[in-house]
Amino acid sequence: MRIVFSDVFTLLCLLGASYLSSVLGGAGGVICRLCNLSIPFHGCLLDFGTCKTKPGQYCIKEIHVKGGIQWYAIQGCTETQDECFKRITKPSGILSTHCCLYSLCNL
């Protein structure tokens, strides 16, 4: 009886480690928050759940600032690394992007 519980426990640990590996960016990619409109103090208004990165992609968060105030943010998965770590100043405000590479890091 004791051996059965030991084997079941070992199996559950292995399955859990396999699941965590896939969620945290193993062979299957990284899970990112996907929101097309997030407003400070209100959260995500256009929530599309999550997206999963492919090789060469990252989680991204674009922040739009005008007059020193964050107006809104967009979260998702990048298409290429070129989208990462940019700061663009326009008359309409500042757009800055931040990329990261672990699950749900763009919250």
Biopython code that builds the backbone (N, CA, C, O; Angstrom):
import numpy as np
from Bio.PDB.StructureBuilder import StructureBuilder

atoms = [
    (1, "MET", "N", (0.821, -1.190, 0.000)),
    (1, "MET", "CA", (0.000, 0.000, 0.000)),
    (1, "MET", "C", (0.865, 1.253, 0.000)),
    (1, "MET", "O", (0.581, 2.227, -0.697)),
    (2, "ARG", "N", (1.911, 1.205, 0.787)),
    (2, "ARG", "CA", (2.806, 2.359, 0.912)),
    (2, "ARG", "C", (3.532, 2.627, -0.416)),
    (2, "ARG", "O", (3.748, 3.781, -0.784)),
    (3, "ILE", "N", (3.903, 1.566, -1.127)),
    (3, "ILE", "CA", (4.598, 1.701, -2.400)),
    (3, "ILE", "C", (3.673, 2.336, -3.436)),
    (3, "ILE", "O", (4.123, 3.151, -4.241)),
    (4, "VAL", "N", (2.405, 1.980, -3.430)),
    (4, "VAL", "CA", (1.442, 2.546, -4.372)),
    (4, "VAL", "C", (1.337, 4.050, -4.177)),
    (4, "VAL", "O", (1.365, 4.799, -5.154)),
    (5, "PHE", "N", (1.216, 4.508, -2.929)),
    (5, "PHE", "CA", (1.131, 5.943, -2.659)),
    (5, "PHE", "C", (2.405, 6.657, -3.089)),
    (5, "PHE", "O", (2.355, 7.773, -3.607)),
    (6, "SER", "N", (3.541, 6.015, -2.872)),
    (6, "SER", "CA", (4.822, 6.583, -3.272)),
    (6, "SER", "C", (4.882, 6.749, -4.784)),
    (6, "SER", "O", (5.323, 7.785, -5.281)),
    (7, "ASP", "N", (4.437, 5.725, -5.518)),
    (7, "ASP", "CA", (4.450, 5.780, -6.981)),
    (7, "ASP", "C", (3.472, 6.833, -7.502)),
    (7, "ASP", "O", (3.785, 7.558, -8.446)),
    (8, "VAL", "N", (2.311, 6.917, -6.902)),
    (8, "VAL", "CA", (1.317, 7.913, -7.317)),
    (8, "VAL", "C", (1.855, 9.323, -7.064)),
    (8, "VAL", "O", (1.710, 10.209, -7.906)),
    (9, "PHE", "N", (2.475, 9.524, -5.901)),
    (9, "PHE", "CA", (3.044, 10.822, -5.571)),
    (9, "PHE", "C", (4.132, 11.210, -6.575)),
    (9, "PHE", "O", (4.177, 12.353, -7.030)),
    (10, "THR", "N", (4.993, 10.277, -6.915)),
    (10, "THR", "CA", (6.061, 10.530, -7.891)),
    (10, "THR", "C", (5.468, 10.877, -9.253)),
    (10, "THR", "O", (5.938, 11.802, -9.914)),
    (11, "LEU", "N", (4.453, 10.152, -9.671)),
    (11, "LEU", "CA", (3.804, 10.416, -10.952)),
    (11, "LEU", "C", (3.185, 11.814, -10.970)),
    (11, "LEU", "O", (3.338, 12.544, -11.948)),
    (12, "LEU", "N", (2.492, 12.187, -9.906)),
    (12, "LEU", "CA", (1.887, 13.515, -9.836)),
    (12, "LEU", "C", (2.946, 14.614, -9.860)),
    (12, "LEU", "O", (2.739, 15.654, -10.484)),
    (13, "CYS", "N", (4.061, 14.401, -9.199)),
    (13, "CYS", "CA", (5.151, 15.382, -9.221)),
    (13, "CYS", "C", (5.708, 15.555, -10.627)),
    (13, "CYS", "O", (5.975, 16.675, -11.061)),
    (14, "LEU", "N", (5.884, 14.445, -11.337)),
    (14, "LEU", "CA", (6.396, 14.519, -12.706)),
    (14, "LEU", "C", (5.414, 15.225, -13.635)),
    (14, "LEU", "O", (5.817, 16.044, -14.462)),
    (15, "LEU", "N", (4.137, 14.913, -13.501)),
    (15, "LEU", "CA", (3.137, 15.575, -14.327)),
    (15, "LEU", "C", (3.071, 17.066, -14.017)),
    (15, "LEU", "O", (2.957, 17.889, -14.925)),
    (16, "GLY", "N", (3.142, 17.409, -12.745)),
    (16, "GLY", "CA", (3.132, 18.817, -12.348)),
    (16, "GLY", "C", (4.343, 19.553, -12.878)),
    (16, "GLY", "O", (4.215, 20.686, -13.341)),
    (17, "ALA", "N", (5.510, 18.945, -12.823)),
    (17, "ALA", "CA", (6.722, 19.578, -13.348)),
    (17, "ALA", "C", (6.628, 19.763, -14.854)),
    (17, "ALA", "O", (7.073, 20.780, -15.387)),
    (18, "SER", "N", (6.055, 18.790, -15.536)),
    (18, "SER", "CA", (5.871, 18.905, -16.983)),
    (18, "SER", "C", (4.932, 20.054, -17.318)),
    (18, "SER", "O", (5.200, 20.826, -18.239)),
    (19, "TYR", "N", (3.838, 20.171, -16.582)),
    (19, "TYR", "CA", (2.878, 21.257, -16.795)),
    (19, "TYR", "C", (3.528, 22.613, -16.525)),
    (19, "TYR", "O", (3.379, 23.540, -17.321)),
    (20, "LEU", "N", (4.244, 22.735, -15.415)),
    (20, "LEU", "CA", (4.900, 24.002, -15.083)),
    (20, "LEU", "C", (5.941, 24.375, -16.126)),
    (20, "LEU", "O", (6.085, 25.549, -16.467)),
    (21, "SER", "N", (6.655, 23.402, -16.630)),
    (21, "SER", "CA", (7.648, 23.673, -17.657)),
    (21, "SER", "C", (7.001, 24.260, -18.896)),
    (21, "SER", "O", (7.536, 25.200, -19.485)),
    (22, "SER", "N", (5.847, 23.718, -19.308)),
    (22, "SER", "CA", (5.179, 24.247, -20.490)),
    (22, "SER", "C", (4.598, 25.624, -20.233)),
    (22, "SER", "O", (4.618, 26.469, -21.128)),
    (23, "VAL", "N", (4.085, 25.876, -19.045)),
    (23, "VAL", "CA", (3.523, 27.188, -18.719)),
    (23, "VAL", "C", (4.618, 28.231, -18.593)),
    (23, "VAL", "O", (4.421, 29.381, -18.986)),
    (24, "LEU", "N", (5.755, 27.856, -18.058)),
    (24, "LEU", "CA", (6.826, 28.820, -17.810)),
    (24, "LEU", "C", (7.802, 28.936, -18.974)),
    (24, "LEU", "O", (8.918, 29.424, -18.794)),
    (25, "GLY", "N", (7.413, 28.509, -20.130)),
    (25, "GLY", "CA", (8.237, 28.772, -21.293)),
    (25, "GLY", "C", (9.078, 27.621, -21.783)),
    (25, "GLY", "O", (10.111, 27.834, -22.418)),
    (26, "GLY", "N", (8.663, 26.426, -21.505)),
    (26, "GLY", "CA", (9.391, 25.276, -22.010)),
    (26, "GLY", "C", (9.215, 25.178, -23.511)),
    (26, "GLY", "O", (9.160, 26.200, -24.195)),
    (27, "ALA", "N", (9.128, 24.002, -24.021)),
    (27, "ALA", "CA", (9.045, 23.773, -25.450)),
    (27, "ALA", "C", (7.816, 24.419, -26.067)),
    (27, "ALA", "O", (7.816, 24.709, -27.263)),
    (28, "GLY", "N", (6.768, 24.654, -25.285)),
    (28, "GLY", "CA", (5.532, 25.166, -25.831)),
    (28, "GLY", "C", (5.419, 26.669, -25.892)),
    (28, "GLY", "O", (4.416, 27.156, -26.414)),
    (29, "GLY", "N", (6.363, 27.440, -25.405)),
    (29, "GLY", "CA", (6.283, 28.890, -25.434)),
    (29, "GLY", "C", (5.846, 29.449, -24.092)),
    (29, "GLY", "O", (5.698, 28.721, -23.110)),
    (30, "VAL", "N", (5.644, 30.746, -24.073)),
    (30, "VAL", "CA", (5.298, 31.478, -22.863)),
    (30, "VAL", "C", (3.870, 32.007, -22.988)),
    (30, "VAL", "O", (3.469, 32.455, -24.062)),
    (31, "ILE", "N", (3.115, 31.961, -21.917)),
    (31, "ILE", "CA", (1.751, 32.484, -21.890)),
    (31, "ILE", "C", (1.818, 33.975, -21.541)),
    (31, "ILE", "O", (2.450, 34.354, -20.556)),
    (32, "CYS", "N", (1.171, 34.813, -22.343)),
    (32, "CYS", "CA", (1.155, 36.262, -22.125)),
    (32, "CYS", "C", (-0.281, 36.759, -22.001)),
    (32, "CYS", "O", (-1.197, 36.177, -22.582)),
    (33, "ARG", "N", (-0.473, 37.825, -21.251)),
    (33, "ARG", "CA", (-1.786, 38.465, -21.155)),
    (33, "ARG", "C", (-2.074, 39.149, -22.481)),
    (33, "ARG", "O", (-1.184, 39.788, -23.042)),
    (34, "LEU", "N", (-3.294, 39.034, -22.999)),
    (34, "LEU", "CA", (-3.695, 39.642, -24.268)),
    (34, "LEU", "C", (-4.856, 40.583, -24.005)),
    (34, "LEU", "O", (-5.986, 40.140, -23.802)),
    (35, "CYS", "N", (-4.584, 41.872, -24.008)),
    (35, "CYS", "CA", (-5.596, 42.885, -23.736)),
    (35, "CYS", "C", (-5.400, 44.037, -24.711)),
    (35, "CYS", "O", (-4.327, 44.639, -24.745)),
    (36, "ASN", "N", (-6.407, 44.351, -25.494)),
    (36, "ASN", "CA", (-6.281, 45.421, -26.482)),
    (36, "ASN", "C", (-6.580, 46.805, -25.932)),
    (36, "ASN", "O", (-6.397, 47.792, -26.644)),
    (37, "LEU", "N", (-7.034, 46.910, -24.692)),
    (37, "LEU", "CA", (-7.235, 48.220, -24.073)),
    (37, "LEU", "C", (-7.297, 48.058, -22.563)),
    (37, "LEU", "O", (-8.253, 47.501, -22.023)),
    (38, "SER", "N", (-6.267, 48.550, -21.892)),
    (38, "SER", "CA", (-6.206, 48.517, -20.440)),
    (38, "SER", "C", (-6.057, 49.952, -19.947)),
    (38, "SER", "O", (-5.139, 50.660, -20.361)),
    (39, "ILE", "N", (-6.946, 50.379, -19.072)),
    (39, "ILE", "CA", (-6.952, 51.752, -18.567)),
    (39, "ILE", "C", (-6.582, 51.721, -17.082)),
    (39, "ILE", "O", (-7.090, 50.891, -16.328)),
    (40, "PRO", "N", (-5.685, 52.641, -16.662)),
    (40, "PRO", "CA", (-5.313, 52.665, -15.241)),
    (40, "PRO", "C", (-6.541, 52.806, -14.336)),
    (40, "PRO", "O", (-7.486, 53.517, -14.679)),
    (41, "PHE", "N", (-6.528, 52.153, -13.221)),
    (41, "PHE", "CA", (-7.574, 52.144, -12.200)),
    (41, "PHE", "C", (-8.847, 51.428, -12.637)),
    (41, "PHE", "O", (-9.771, 51.295, -11.834)),
    (42, "HIS", "N", (-8.928, 50.959, -13.892)),
    (42, "HIS", "CA", (-10.098, 50.219, -14.361)),
    (42, "HIS", "C", (-9.727, 48.817, -14.823)),
    (42, "HIS", "O", (-10.557, 47.909, -14.799)),
    (43, "GLY", "N", (-8.484, 48.644, -15.243)),
    (43, "GLY", "CA", (-8.044, 47.351, -15.733)),
    (43, "GLY", "C", (-8.342, 47.151, -17.202)),
    (43, "GLY", "O", (-8.532, 48.113, -17.947)),
    (44, "CYS", "N", (-8.382, 45.914, -17.610)),
    (44, "CYS", "CA", (-8.556, 45.565, -19.016)),
    (44, "CYS", "C", (-10.017, 45.687, -19.433)),
    (44, "CYS", "O", (-10.900, 45.069, -18.839)),
    (45, "LEU", "N", (-10.258, 46.497, -20.468)),
    (45, "LEU", "CA", (-11.615, 46.656, -20.984)),
    (45, "LEU", "C", (-11.878, 45.755, -22.189)),
    (45, "LEU", "O", (-12.997, 45.278, -22.373)),
    (46, "LEU", "N", (-10.857, 45.523, -23.007)),
    (46, "LEU", "CA", (-10.988, 44.631, -24.157)),
    (46, "LEU", "C", (-10.086, 43.418, -23.925)),
    (46, "LEU", "O", (-9.005, 43.302, -24.501)),
    (47, "ASP", "N", (-10.562, 42.527, -23.072)),
    (47, "ASP", "CA", (-9.779, 41.362, -22.630)),
    (47, "ASP", "C", (-9.961, 40.209, -23.610)),
    (47, "ASP", "O", (-11.080, 39.760, -23.856)),
    (48, "PHE", "N", (-8.855, 39.739, -24.163)),
    (48, "PHE", "CA", (-8.884, 38.588, -25.059)),
    (48, "PHE", "C", (-8.210, 37.379, -24.439)),
    (48, "PHE", "O", (-7.859, 36.430, -25.141)),
    (49, "GLY", "N", (-8.025, 37.410, -23.107)),
    (49, "GLY", "CA", (-7.469, 36.260, -22.399)),
    (49, "GLY", "C", (-5.958, 36.218, -22.462)),
    (49, "GLY", "O", (-5.279, 37.077, -21.899)),
    (50, "THR", "N", (-5.426, 35.204, -23.157)),
    (50, "THR", "CA", (-3.986, 35.031, -23.247)),
    (50, "THR", "C", (-3.575, 34.701, -24.673)),
    (50, "THR", "O", (-4.397, 34.326, -25.509)),
    (51, "CYS", "N", (-2.290, 34.851, -24.926)),
    (51, "CYS", "CA", (-1.704, 34.377, -26.178)),
    (51, "CYS", "C", (-0.458, 33.590, -25.808)),
    (51, "CYS", "O", (0.060, 33.729, -24.700)),
    (52, "LYS", "N", (0.015, 32.781, -26.708)),
    (52, "LYS", "CA", (1.183, 31.937, -26.453)),
    (52, "LYS", "C", (2.262, 32.279, -27.473)),
    (52, "LYS", "O", (2.015, 32.293, -28.679)),
    (53, "THR", "N", (3.467, 32.555, -26.969)),
    (53, "THR", "CA", (4.559, 32.930, -27.865)),
    (53, "THR", "C", (5.074, 31.738, -28.651)),
    (53, "THR", "O", (4.955, 30.584, -28.239)),
    (54, "LYS", "N", (5.645, 32.062, -29.788)),
    (54, "LYS", "CA", (6.356, 31.087, -30.614)),
    (54, "LYS", "C", (7.845, 31.419, -30.483)),
    (54, "LYS", "O", (8.183, 32.459, -29.919)),
    (55, "PRO", "N", (8.730, 30.581, -30.979)),
    (55, "PRO", "CA", (10.155, 30.898, -30.889)),
    (55, "PRO", "C", (10.456, 32.283, -31.473)),
    (55, "PRO", "O", (9.997, 32.611, -32.567)),
    (56, "GLY", "N", (11.224, 33.087, -30.744)),
    (56, "GLY", "CA", (11.581, 34.433, -31.198)),
    (56, "GLY", "C", (10.584, 35.506, -30.796)),
    (56, "GLY", "O", (10.801, 36.681, -31.091)),
    (57, "GLN", "N", (9.501, 35.134, -30.133)),
    (57, "GLN", "CA", (8.494, 36.093, -29.690)),
    (57, "GLN", "C", (8.596, 36.310, -28.187)),
    (57, "GLN", "O", (9.176, 35.499, -27.465)),
    (58, "TYR", "N", (8.017, 37.430, -27.723)),
    (58, "TYR", "CA", (8.044, 37.800, -26.317)),
    (58, "TYR", "C", (6.674, 38.295, -25.884)),
    (58, "TYR", "O", (5.823, 38.595, -26.722)),
    (59, "CYS", "N", (6.461, 38.381, -24.586)),
    (59, "CYS", "CA", (5.300, 39.092, -24.058)),
    (59, "CYS", "C", (5.630, 40.581, -24.160)),
    (59, "CYS", "O", (6.767, 40.987, -23.922)),
    (60, "ILE", "N", (4.638, 41.383, -24.511)),
    (60, "ILE", "CA", (4.869, 42.813, -24.678)),
    (60, "ILE", "C", (3.800, 43.612, -23.960)),
    (60, "ILE", "O", (2.652, 43.183, -23.843)),
    (61, "LYS", "N", (4.194, 44.779, -23.481)),
    (61, "LYS", "CA", (3.256, 45.742, -22.920)),
    (61, "LYS", "C", (3.602, 47.103, -23.507)),
    (61, "LYS", "O", (4.703, 47.612, -23.297)),
    (62, "GLU", "N", (2.656, 47.697, -24.249)),
    (62, "GLU", "CA", (2.827, 49.029, -24.810)),
    (62, "GLU", "C", (2.092, 50.001, -23.907)),
    (62, "GLU", "O", (0.920, 49.802, -23.588)),
    (63, "ILE", "N", (2.781, 51.048, -23.499)),
    (63, "ILE", "CA", (2.180, 52.040, -22.612)),
    (63, "ILE", "C", (2.120, 53.376, -23.352)),
    (63, "ILE", "O", (3.118, 53.827, -23.914)),
    (64, "HIS", "N", (0.941, 54.004, -23.348)),
    (64, "HIS", "CA", (0.730, 55.293, -24.009)),
    (64, "HIS", "C", (0.562, 56.369, -22.940)),
    (64, "HIS", "O", (-0.340, 56.307, -22.105)),
    (65, "VAL", "N", (1.464, 57.364, -22.989)),
    (65, "VAL", "CA", (1.500, 58.419, -21.981)),
    (65, "VAL", "C", (1.334, 59.767, -22.668)),
    (65, "VAL", "O", (1.944, 60.014, -23.708)),
    (66, "LYS", "N", (0.512, 60.640, -22.093)),
    (66, "LYS", "CA", (0.358, 62.008, -22.599)),
    (66, "LYS", "C", (0.309, 62.950, -21.408)),
    (66, "LYS", "O", (-0.472, 62.748, -20.479)),
    (67, "GLY", "N", (1.145, 63.978, -21.440)),
    (67, "GLY", "CA", (1.180, 64.933, -20.340)),
    (67, "GLY", "C", (1.629, 64.319, -19.031)),
    (67, "GLY", "O", (1.226, 64.769, -17.959)),
    (68, "GLY", "N", (2.462, 63.293, -19.110)),
    (68, "GLY", "CA", (2.952, 62.631, -17.908)),
    (68, "GLY", "C", (1.964, 61.663, -17.276)),
    (68, "GLY", "O", (2.238, 61.112, -16.210)),
    (69, "ILE", "N", (0.832, 61.449, -17.910)),
    (69, "ILE", "CA", (-0.208, 60.562, -17.383)),
    (69, "ILE", "C", (-0.371, 59.368, -18.311)),
    (69, "ILE", "O", (-0.480, 59.526, -19.527)),
    (70, "GLN", "N", (-0.386, 58.174, -17.731)),
    (70, "GLN", "CA", (-0.628, 56.984, -18.541)),
    (70, "GLN", "C", (-2.104, 56.947, -18.912)),
    (70, "GLN", "O", (-2.969, 56.923, -18.037)),
    (71, "TRP", "N", (-2.392, 56.942, -20.215)),
    (71, "TRP", "CA", (-3.774, 56.917, -20.686)),
    (71, "TRP", "C", (-4.280, 55.498, -20.864)),
    (71, "TRP", "O", (-5.381, 55.158, -20.432)),
    (72, "TYR", "N", (-3.460, 54.670, -21.509)),
    (72, "TYR", "CA", (-3.872, 53.284, -21.693)),
    (72, "TYR", "C", (-2.660, 52.425, -22.005)),
    (72, "TYR", "O", (-1.570, 52.929, -22.273)),
    (73, "ALA", "N", (-2.877, 51.109, -21.963)),
    (73, "ALA", "CA", (-1.821, 50.144, -22.285)),
    (73, "ALA", "C", (-2.423, 49.030, -23.136)),
    (73, "ALA", "O", (-3.624, 48.768, -23.094)),
    (74, "ILE", "N", (-1.565, 48.395, -23.894)),
    (74, "ILE", "CA", (-1.936, 47.243, -24.717)),
    (74, "ILE", "C", (-0.979, 46.122, -24.365)),
    (74, "ILE", "O", (0.227, 46.343, -24.257)),
    (75, "GLN", "N", (-1.509, 44.917, -24.185)),
    (75, "GLN", "CA", (-0.691, 43.769, -23.803)),
    (75, "GLN", "C", (-0.898, 42.636, -24.786)),
    (75, "GLN", "O", (-1.994, 42.471, -25.322)),
    (76, "GLY", "N", (0.145, 41.851, -25.031)),
    (76, "GLY", "CA", (0.001, 40.706, -25.918)),
    (76, "GLY", "C", (1.321, 40.026, -26.199)),
    (76, "GLY", "O", (2.244, 40.064, -25.386)),
    (77, "CYS", "N", (1.398, 39.396, -27.374)),
    (77, "CYS", "CA", (2.601, 38.706, -27.832)),
    (77, "CYS", "C", (3.185, 39.497, -29.006)),
    (77, "CYS", "O", (2.442, 40.040, -29.823)),
    (78, "THR", "N", (4.514, 39.560, -29.086)),
    (78, "THR", "CA", (5.149, 40.252, -30.197)),
    (78, "THR", "C", (5.130, 39.378, -31.438)),
    (78, "THR", "O", (4.957, 38.162, -31.351)),
    (79, "GLU", "N", (5.307, 39.996, -32.578)),
    (79, "GLU", "CA", (5.525, 39.250, -33.815)),
    (79, "GLU", "C", (7.021, 39.035, -34.006)),
    (79, "GLU", "O", (7.457, 37.955, -34.406)),
    (80, "THR", "N", (7.819, 40.097, -33.709)),
    (80, "THR", "CA", (9.268, 40.010, -33.820)),
    (80, "THR", "C", (9.903, 40.738, -32.644)),
    (80, "THR", "O", (9.226, 41.466, -31.917)),
    (81, "GLN", "N", (11.193, 40.541, -32.461)),
    (81, "GLN", "CA", (11.924, 41.204, -31.387)),
    (81, "GLN", "C", (12.065, 42.706, -31.653)),
    (81, "GLN", "O", (12.338, 43.471, -30.727)),
    (82, "ASP", "N", (11.886, 43.131, -32.891)),
    (82, "ASP", "CA", (12.006, 44.549, -33.251)),
    (82, "ASP", "C", (10.995, 45.429, -32.527)),
    (82, "ASP", "O", (11.210, 46.635, -32.409)),
    (83, "GLU", "N", (9.912, 44.862, -32.047)),
    (83, "GLU", "CA", (8.876, 45.621, -31.352)),
    (83, "GLU", "C", (9.273, 45.973, -29.918)),
    (83, "GLU", "O", (8.634, 46.815, -29.287)),
    (84, "CYS", "N", (10.315, 45.339, -29.406)),
    (84, "CYS", "CA", (10.668, 45.454, -27.990)),
    (84, "CYS", "C", (11.504, 46.690, -27.671)),
    (84, "CYS", "O", (12.309, 47.156, -28.478)),
    (85, "PHE", "N", (11.281, 47.194, -26.473)),
    (85, "PHE", "CA", (12.089, 48.244, -25.858)),
    (85, "PHE", "C", (12.262, 49.460, -26.757)),
    (85, "PHE", "O", (13.378, 49.860, -27.087)),
    (86, "LYS", "N", (11.129, 50.036, -27.145)),
    (86, "LYS", "CA", (11.138, 51.255, -27.948)),
    (86, "LYS", "C", (10.495, 52.380, -27.148)),
    (86, "LYS", "O", (9.677, 52.153, -26.257)),
    (87, "ARG", "N", (10.885, 53.581, -27.490)),
    (87, "ARG", "CA", (10.272, 54.781, -26.917)),
    (87, "ARG", "C", (10.106, 55.760, -28.066)),
    (87, "ARG", "O", (11.088, 56.265, -28.609)),
    (88, "ILE", "N", (8.871, 56.022, -28.430)),
    (88, "ILE", "CA", (8.562, 56.896, -29.556)),
    (88, "ILE", "C", (7.816, 58.115, -29.028)),
    (88, "ILE", "O", (6.797, 57.984, -28.351)),
    (89, "THR", "N", (8.331, 59.302, -29.344)),
    (89, "THR", "CA", (7.682, 60.540, -28.928)),
    (89, "THR", "C", (6.952, 61.133, -30.130)),
    (89, "THR", "O", (7.547, 61.350, -31.186)),
    (90, "LYS", "N", (5.664, 61.392, -29.958)),
    (90, "LYS", "CA", (4.809, 61.981, -30.992)),
    (90, "LYS", "C", (4.066, 63.163, -30.386)),
    (90, "LYS", "O", (4.037, 63.305, -29.164)),
    (91, "PRO", "N", (3.475, 64.000, -31.200)),
    (91, "PRO", "CA", (2.670, 65.092, -30.640)),
    (91, "PRO", "C", (1.503, 64.570, -29.778)),
    (91, "PRO", "O", (1.057, 65.246, -28.850)),
    (92, "SER", "N", (1.025, 63.379, -30.094)),
    (92, "SER", "CA", (-0.091, 62.803, -29.336)),
    (92, "SER", "C", (0.351, 62.171, -28.015)),
    (92, "SER", "O", (-0.493, 61.776, -27.211)),
    (93, "GLY", "N", (1.657, 62.071, -27.782)),
    (93, "GLY", "CA", (2.151, 61.491, -26.538)),
    (93, "GLY", "C", (3.352, 60.601, -26.756)),
    (93, "GLY", "O", (3.969, 60.619, -27.821)),
    (94, "ILE", "N", (3.678, 59.830, -25.751)),
    (94, "ILE", "CA", (4.835, 58.935, -25.782)),
    (94, "ILE", "C", (4.347, 57.495, -25.767)),
    (94, "ILE", "O", (3.480, 57.127, -24.974)),
    (95, "LEU", "N", (4.908, 56.698, -26.642)),
    (95, "LEU", "CA", (4.629, 55.256, -26.690)),
    (95, "LEU", "C", (5.899, 54.541, -26.280)),
    (95, "LEU", "O", (6.941, 54.720, -26.910)),
    (96, "SER", "N", (5.829, 53.738, -25.241)),
    (96, "SER", "CA", (6.984, 52.936, -24.844)),
    (96, "SER", "C", (6.567, 51.475, -24.767)),
    (96, "SER", "O", (5.455, 51.154, -24.349)),
    (97, "THR", "N", (7.467, 50.605, -25.173)),
    (97, "THR", "CA", (7.183, 49.170, -25.146)),
    (97, "THR", "C", (8.190, 48.463, -24.249)),
    (97, "THR", "O", (9.367, 48.819, -24.207)),
    (98, "HIS", "N", (7.712, 47.473, -23.546)),
    (98, "HIS", "CA", (8.551, 46.644, -22.676)),
    (98, "HIS", "C", (8.250, 45.188, -22.993)),
    (98, "HIS", "O", (7.085, 44.799, -23.082)),
    (99, "CYS", "N", (9.280, 44.391, -23.161)),
    (99, "CYS", "CA", (9.115, 42.966, -23.424)),
    (99, "CYS", "C", (9.715, 42.147, -22.306)),
    (99, "CYS", "O", (10.650, 42.581, -21.634)),
    (100, "CYS", "N", (9.169, 40.951, -22.111)),
    (100, "CYS", "CA", (9.672, 40.034, -21.088)),
    (100, "CYS", "C", (9.441, 38.612, -21.573)),
    (100, "CYS", "O", (8.732, 38.389, -22.554)),
    (101, "LEU", "N", (10.044, 37.648, -20.878)),
    (101, "LEU", "CA", (10.038, 36.275, -21.392)),
    (101, "LEU", "C", (9.723, 35.236, -20.337)),
    (101, "LEU", "O", (10.378, 34.195, -20.293)),
    (102, "TYR", "N", (8.737, 35.486, -19.482)),
    (102, "TYR", "CA", (8.243, 34.446, -18.591)),
    (102, "TYR", "C", (6.725, 34.612, -18.484)),
    (102, "TYR", "O", (6.201, 35.702, -18.715)),
    (103, "SER", "N", (6.044, 33.569, -18.146)),
    (103, "SER", "CA", (4.583, 33.546, -18.198)),
    (103, "SER", "C", (3.943, 34.674, -17.409)),
    (103, "SER", "O", (4.291, 34.928, -16.256)),
    (104, "LEU", "N", (3.004, 35.343, -18.054)),
    (104, "LEU", "CA", (2.192, 36.428, -17.495)),
    (104, "LEU", "C", (3.031, 37.577, -16.940)),
    (104, "LEU", "O", (2.628, 38.235, -15.981)),
    (105, "CYS", "N", (4.182, 37.816, -17.533)),
    (105, "CYS", "CA", (5.055, 38.897, -17.059)),
    (105, "CYS", "C", (4.591, 40.261, -17.529)),
    (105, "CYS", "O", (5.098, 41.272, -17.042)),
    (106, "ASN", "N", (3.653, 40.329, -18.451)),
    (106, "ASN", "CA", (3.203, 41.617, -18.977)),
    (106, "ASN", "C", (1.903, 42.096, -18.333)),
    (106, "ASN", "O", (1.157, 42.861, -18.946)),
    (107, "LEU", "N", (1.629, 41.663, -17.128)),
    (107, "LEU", "CA", (0.421, 42.107, -16.419)),
    (107, "LEU", "C", (0.532, 43.535, -15.991)),
    (107, "LEU", "O", (-0.394, 44.071, -15.382)),
]
sb = StructureBuilder()
sb.init_structure("model")
sb.init_model(0)
sb.init_chain("A")
sb.init_seg("    ")
for serial, (resi, resn, name, xyz) in enumerate(atoms, 1):
    if name == "N":
        sb.init_residue(resn, " ", resi, " ")
    sb.init_atom(name, np.array(xyz, "f"), 0.0, 1.0, " ", f" {name:<3s}", serial, name[0])
structure = sb.get_structure()
